[in-house]
């Protein structure tokens, strides 16, 4: 099983790890749950398809202002394409 991160997703995770470690931890746990589900041939509860072919899904990180999007069209790999972090305004 191959796993990948887009440059955008990696940049958001890097910023999150520096500025919001609790949110980073919750997001990594969600990425792990998504990967485990994909390896079983499923998607986690609460995931929604976001394209017309059912290859791209998104899922909220529980209790955090974060949305994870991933490509699941290949049964041998999962790629996290976008992580949206809705930071609180200062």
Beta strands, then each sheet from edge to edge (+ up, - down):
strand 1: 2-5
strand 2: 48-49
strand 3: 56-60
strand 4: 66-71
strand 5: 77-85
sheet 1: 1+ 5+ 4- 3+ 2-
end
